[in-house]
Amino acid sequence: MAIGADEKYVLFTTYRRDGRPVSTPVWWVELGDGSFGFWTSSVSGKAKRLAHTGRVTVQPCNGRGVVKPGSTSVEATARVVSGAELETIQRQVVAKYGVWTKLAKFMAQLGGKLKRKPFPYGDRGVIVTF
């Protein structure tokens, strides 16, 4: 696998129904057995696109989605989860990213209020398997 556990961000690419890719940098945690996870919103584009296809690619990147030089994109499959699987992902993300998780949640909720479009934050998990 071309992605190490120490990577802070990965560029997570899902595909629209017409095949066009949509890429987003995400925080991620290793779950073992060749899989990793992250959280997202149930109303996010990622969750909606994963409802029709589990085909994804991932690649190490920075927080702005600029891929790391010399890295390669890896094909994988992904699925949206909740319940115990989501709780495991949430615990591990908070352990890895600490106070930044609280700041990110605050900023997302503030943005939702300012736009008058509140949305659930981190209410779904995504498990990616290589």
N, C-alpha and C positions, 0 to 999 in steps of 0.2 A: 504494500500500500504506500502511496506517495505522501501520505499525511501523517505527521507525528502527533502524539498526544500533547506535546508542548505547544502546538499551534494555538494561537488565541482566536483567530477567525478562519472560517472557510467560506469560499464563494459557493453558495448553494444554488444550483440552477435547476429550475423546473421547466416544464414545457406546456405551452398553451395547446388548445385543441388543434390549431392549425400547424403545430410543430415549432412555432417560434419560441426560442429560449428566453427565460426571464431569470436573471441572476440577482442574488441578494447576499451580502456578507452576513454571517450569523456566528454567534458564540456557539461553541460546541463542547461536549464532554464525551469521553470514551466510555462505552458501556461494556466492552469486552466482546469476544466472539466475532470480531471483525465488524462491529457496529458502533455507531455513535448517535448521540441525540442532542436535541435543542428544543426550546419552547417557542411557541408562536401563538397567535390569536386564531380562534376558530373562524373569524371573518377575514383573515389575511388572504392575500392572493395565493400564497404558498399552499395554504390548506385547501383552497378551492381548486387549484390546479392538481394537487395530489389526489383529489377525489376522482379524477378521470384517468390519471396515469401515475404510476409509482416510479417511472423512469426519471432519474436525476443524474447530475454530475456534480462533483465537488472538487475544489482545488484550494490550496492554501492562498490566503490573501491578507491584506491589511483591513482596517476598519472601514475604509472607503470602497472596498471591493476591487482594489488593484491587485492582480495576481502576483505572487512572488516570482521573481525571475528564476528561470530554470525549473520551476515546478510544472507538473503535468496534471491535466484534468483526469479524474477517475470516474468511471461509470458505476452507478449503484442503483439500488431500489430503496424507496422510502414509503413509510406509512404513517398516518396520523394516529396518535394514541391519546388516551385519557386514563383516569383512575390511577392504579398503582404504578403503571409504567411512567405516567406523567410525574407522579410524586418522586420517583427515583431520579428522573431527569432534573427536576426542580432542585432537589437536595444537592446534586452534584454540580449544577451550574452555580448555585449560591456558594458552594464550597470553593469552586475554582475562581469565580469572578468577584466574590465578596460584596462590598458596599456598592460597587458599580451596578449591581442588579437592582438595588433599591433606587438609585438615581435614574436608571433607565426607565423603571416603572413609573416613577414620579413624572418624568419628562413626557412619557407617552400619555399618561392620564391628563396632564396639563394641556398637552396639544389637543387631545380629544375634546376637552372642555372648551378651549378657545375656539375650536372649529365647530362646536356644538354637535359633534359626532362622537360621543363616547363609545368605546369598544372594549371588549374583554381583553385583558393583557395576560399573556402567558397561560391561557386556559386549555391549551392543547400542546402535546409534545409531538415531535417527529423523530422516528427512529430510522436511521439510514443504515443499510446493510450492504457490505461490499461482496 
